[in-house]
């Protein structure tokens, strides 16, 4: 174990990855709840400041995803062009 590192951050990121890879809705919700719990634990270990608020925001986001919220869109909201129109 390395000194100065928050071990719960890596665990929370792994739980988020597990949730994204889950095929079952119940398993996905459980994994997001576990990730939120781990983000809370990571936030508890940090001093008040930027990192702590970031971890708390991650926990809140994962709780929303576990409750059935839609994932945040990665693009600007535009749908991809129809492939037939590209040629």
Buried (B, 14 or more C-beta within 10 A) or exposed (E): EEEEEBEBBEBBBBBBEBBEEBEEEEEBBBBBBBBBBBBBBBBEEBEEEEBBEBBBEBBEBBBBBBEEEEEEEEEEEEEEEEEEEEE
